[in-house]
């Protein structure tokens, strides 16, 4: 097996926390990855898969199990389902932003707004990564995965992954286990061939983020450059010299609440309906009208609420930290909990719990962590 000398996970995660695992394995080929997983699963010990380490919050104590680091890479180009599309089958360990850069260089549209997101390709479908109106669910065709309980390798259609807002059947949410325990080996995306020229942008959210008029035309390269600049201003592009980027990205998820609960929040709190409104007009054919008008359908839409706004308006400003603590909110935006230099997981957990308590006390809503927590609790 491709074992390597274990090192503290603080060296392999962007939040820079984590003790040393009992065993560290690096898989550079799909065959190595499958064989290693089957071996670890047959032993029945603790394990987890590590990609880019950008969505993990790991505790300070040694991890008494096996960490499988996925180092596979490669892009295979295949014919699309239409003449104007292309399929890309990408290995799970391939760097996500390197993939985005390559698609932009080839003139393939569909993931350019997700430039600068850290991590690996295999992790992207697990939490349905997205930014500025693009999500991987929009271009994902299928994944190849190996199932923990059967050890079998299979291709699974995107429609069978339960993809939702930052979630899938493969994601381990805080306090629960995944609906399906499996590890992604490769990801297949279908992208549009648009070339390097300028074209109007259809997505309203992306146009708004980039300050574009509805009919304004820009190139894929222009979008990538401006998204990277926007993310960098928020400390969301990894930089070894900038402690604001020593984080797991957005630590708390934007809350998904009922429309009735959303109405209890202040009007100025940013809210985004998650589904279409019910048409208030009911049309009844004259031949079927019996003199009784049925009551309107009950509308139970869900609403996405800005976690950053809730944090700031619970009295926690950018850069907040406890005295002498090495953990703090980003100085660029409040949604990132950052390691200001050799912070322990305990210090970051203390800050996370405080943020949760303040928001819950002020607005009656408990924010949920977005990263996967290993050997640590909130």
N, C-alpha and C positions, 0 to 999 in steps of 0.2 A: 504494500500500500504506500502511496506517496506522502508519508508522514514527514513533517518538518519540526524543528525545535519549537516548542510553544513559546509565544511571546505574550506579554500583557495585551489584552484586547483594547486597552486604551491606545495602543499604537495602530490599531486597525479600524477604529471607528471615528467618525467625524466629530462626535461629541467628546471624544478623548477620555472615555472612562472604561473601566472593565478590568477585572483580574485576569490571571493567567489560566487558560484551560488545561485540563489534564492531558488532552491530546489535540493536536492541530494537524489537519490533513489539507493539502492543496491539490485539487483536481484540475488538470490542464486539458483533459480531453473528456468527451462525453462518456466514453467507456470507463475511464477512471472514476468519474463522478458516480455513475450508476453502480459500479462494483463497490465503491466505498460506502455508499448509502445502504446498499443491501447488507454489507458486512456490519455496519453500525446498527441497523435495525434488527438484525438477527441476534445481536448481543443484548439488546433491550435496554441499553444505558441512555443517559441524557445526551441530547445532541441539538445542534441547530446549524443552519446554513448561513454562511457569511458571504455577501457579495462585496459591495463597496463600503459597507458599514455605515451608510448615511441615514438609515432608518432604524437604528438600534440604540437603546439605552441600557447599558450593561452595568451590573453592580460591581462593588469593589472586591468582593470575596472571589477566590479562585472558582472557576467553573468546573465542577466535577463531572465532566463529560467530554464529548468530542465536538469540535468545531470543524465543519467542512467548508473550506474556503473555495469558492467557485472561480476558477481562473480561465475558463474556456473562452474562446473568442472566434470571430469569423462571421462574414456576411455572404449568403448565397442568394443570387438574384434569379428569380423564376418568372415566367410569363404571368401577367395579371389575368383577371377574369374578363377584362375589357381591353381593347387596343390602347386606351389612354391610361392604363394602370400597370403597376408592376408589383410583384410579390417579393418581399425580402424575408428570408429565413435567417435569423440571427441567433448565435449561441448565447446561452444565458449569462455567461461571465463577461460578455462584451460591454465595454463602458457605454452607458446610455448617451452621454453628450457626444462621444465620438461617433456614435451611430447617427445622431441628428446632424452633426457636421457633414458626414458623408452623404446623407440624403439631400442636404441642401446643395452640396457640390455636384451631385448627379442631377439636380433639377426635379426631385421628387417631393411633392407636397403632402402634408398630413401631420407631421410632428414638429415642424419648425418652431412653433410657439412654445414647445417644451424644451427649448435650448437651456442649457445651464443646470438642469436638474441633475443632482449627483446620483451615483449608484449605478447598478448594472441593469442590463436589459431584462434579465430573468425576474428581477424584482418589480418591474414596471406593471405587469398585469395583476400582481398580487394585491396591490392597493389602487389599481386603476389610476395611475399617475395622470396628472393633468395640470394645465396652466393656461391662463388667458383664453379660455373658451375651448381649448383642445384637450381631449382625454384619449388615452390609448384605446378605450372601447370603440372609438370612432374608426379606427384603422386596423384593429386586431382581428385576424382571421382565425387563428388557432394557436395552441401551445402544444409542445411535446413535453410530457412529464412522466415521472416515475412515481408510482403510488406506494406509500409506506406499507399498507396492509397486504398488498398482493405482490409487490416488487416488480410489477409489470410496467413496461414502457408503452405509452399510447399517445395518440394525438387527440386532443380535446378541442372542440369548437368553442369559439369565444362565447357563443350563446349559452354554453353549459357552465360557464364560470361564475354566474351570479354577479356580474360586474355592476357596481353601483358607485355612489359617491365615495371615493377613496376606500373601496372595499371589494372583496370577492369571496368566493367559497374557500379560497386558499389562505386568506388572511387570518392571523391570530390577533384577535382584538383583546384589549386589556381585560383580564379576568375571565377569558374564555379560550376555547381551543378552536382551530379551524374546522369548518364543516367537512372539509376534505384535506387530509394530511398527505401532501405530495410535494415534489420538488420539480420546478420547471427546468427543462433541459434546453429548449429553444423556443423562440417566439417567431411567428409569421405575421407580417404586416402587409396590408395592401395600400399602396400609396399612388397618388395621381402624378402622371408625367406632365409637368408644366414648364420645364426648362428654366433658364436663368433670367428670363425677361420679366417685366413688370406686369402686374395684373391686379384687378380690384379684389379686395378681401371681403369674403362673405360674412365672417363672424363678427357680430356686433360687439361682443366682449373684447375680442382682439383689437378691433378698430379703436374702441374706446381707450384701451390700455396704451395704444401706440399713438393716439391723437390723430387718427386718420378719418377723413371724410368718407361718406358712403361710396363715392365713385372714385376715390383716390387709388391709384395703382402703384404697387411696390413689388419688389422682387423677394424671393425667399431669403436671399442673403441680407437684404435690408431688414426683414423681420427678425432673423436670427441676431444680427448685430444689435438691434434695438432692444430685443428681449434680454439679451445678455447684459446690456448696459442698465436696463431697469432692475434686473435681479441683483446686479452688483451694487447698485445704490441702496438696496435693502439688505445687503450682507448675505445674499442667498447664492452667491457663487463662491466656491471654496477658494480660500486665499490663506496660505500658511502664515502670512504676516498680519492678518486681520482677525482678532479674537471674535468679532461679530459673526464670523463664518464657522467658528468652532462649535457647531451645533448639530442637531438632527433635523434641521429645517424647521418647519412649523411644528412646534411641540404639541399643540392642542389642535384638534379638528374643529373646523367650523361646525357649529351645532346644527343638527337637523331636528326641528321641533314641529309640533302641530301648528296650524294656522291660528287656532284660538290662543295658544300660548304666546305665539309671536306678537299677537295684538296687545299682550300685557307688557311688552318691552317698550322702551321709549321710542317715539316716532322716528327720531334721528338715527336709531340703530340700523345699519344696513341689513336688508333682508332680501332674499331672492326666492320666489316661489319655485318649487321643484316640479310642478306639473301644470297643465293647462287649467284655466278656470272653467267651471261648469257653465254652459250656456244658459242664461236666465230665461231665454225664450223657449217655450214648449209649444210645438206645432202638433195639433191633433186633427187628423183628417175628418172632414165634416161627416162622412158616412159612419165614422166610428165614434163620434161624439155622443155621449149619453147624458150630457148635462152636468157632469161632475168634472171639475178641473183637478187633476192630481197635484199633490203638494210638490214643490220643487225638490230636486234631489239634494241630499245633505252633502255639503262640500267638505271633504276631509283632506285637503291638500297639506303636504308638508312644506316647510319653509326652511331655507338655509340661513343661518344667522352668523354674522361676523364675530368670530372669537376674539380677534384683535381689538375690535371696538369694545367688546364686553370687558376685556382686561384693562384697557386704558381708562374706561369709564367706571371701573371699580376702584380707581385711585392708584393704579400701578403705572408709572411712567416708563418710558424707554430708559434703559440703563439701571433700573431698580435692582438693588441687591442688599442683602443683610450686611451689617457691619462685619468686617473681617472675612466675609465669605468670598470664595473664588468663583462662585456661580452668579450669574446675573442675567436680566433680560437684555436682549440686544439693544444697542444704542440707536439702531436704525428702525426697528419695529418690535412691538411687544410680543409677537407670536413666537419668537425664537428664544428658547432658554439656552444660554451660552456658557461655555467653559472659559473663564477669563484667564486661565493659566493654572494647570495642575489641580483643578477642582476635583473633588471626589464625587462619586455617584450619590453619596449621602447628602452632599451640599446641594446638588442639583435637584434631588428628590424633595428636599426641604423647601426649596423655592417653588417647585411644581405644586406641592400640596398647598402652599400659601396662596398661590394664584388661584387654585381651584376653590379654596375656602372664601377668598374675597369675592370672586364672581358669584358663587352660590349664595353668599350672604346678601349681596347687592341685588341680584337678579333672579335668584331661585333656580339656577341652572348649573349643573355639574359638568364642567368641561372634561372631555375624554382625551387621553394622550393619543397621539398619532403614531409615534414610534413603537416598535416591538420592545417590550421590557423583558430583560433576561437577568435573573438573580437580583431583582430589585422590585420593590412595591411602592405604590403611592398611597 
